[in-house]
Amino acid sequence: MPETLSPEAFLAACAVDPAVHELRPDYRALLFVIEGLDPKAAPSSADELIGRAEARARELLAGSPVDEQPHIAAWREAYRSFGAKPQRTRNSLEALTRRAEGGLPRVNALTDVYNAISVLHQIPLGGEDFDLYEGPARLVRATGDEHFDAAAGGETVVEHPEAGEVVWRDDTGVTCRRWNWRQARRTGLSDSTRTAFFIMDALVPLTDEELISAGNALVEALSAIGHEVDASRRFIGAP
C-alpha cells in the first residue's frame, strides 16, 4: 500500500466494473477502512454479539431451509449468472449461516465480530488487512490469468479464477474469488492488523437502509476493539 494513499483516497479509487453491474444491476457495496484496531483485544461485547448471531441463524433456519432464505437465494442466483455452482461453492453468507446454527467459528476479535454482523444482518461481509493492499479494490470479471493465493495443506498455493468469474482484486492480484466466496491469504486479517478494510455486498431484497444499518452496526462493534478507532466509509450505489 503506497504511503501516500490515505483511507479516503483508497476508498475514492475503489470501483465496480460496469460488466459486473450488467450481471446484477441491483448490486451495491458499502466499503470501510477502520483504523486504530487491536485484533488481540477480546471485548466481552464480542461474545454477546456472536451469541445473538447464532440465535438468529437458528431462528431463520427453523422457518425455512437455508437455500430458501431470501438474501442467500439472491446470492445463489448471482453465482449462477457467471457460471458458478452455488451448491458447490457457497457464498460467504450461506456458509456462515449454516455454521452459525451449530456455533460460529472463533478466529480473532476482528473476524469474530464481522462474521457475527454478517449473520445478524444477512449480508456477505469480508475483512482484510488494509496495509497489505497494493492499490485500490476493484470488483471485476476475471480474465482467468490473475493470481490468487490460497492455502492448501498449510502452504500457500497460487490459483487462477475462471474467465468471467466475478472477483475483487487490487494491483497485484485477486483478493476474493467468486464475489464473496474465498479470500486471498495475502491480504488476510491477522493479530498484527491495525487498519482493516471491510466490504459489504448487497443485492435485492436487501435495501439501502438495511445496508447502512449493517454498516453502522459493524463500526459500533469494532469501536470496542482498539483505542481511538476511526472509520472511513464509501457507498457504491447501483448504476
Summary of the structure (lengths in Angstrom):
residues: 239
radius of gyration: 16.7
end to end distance: 28.6
largest distance: 50.1
contacts: 808
relative contact order: 0.25
helix: 37%
strand: 25%
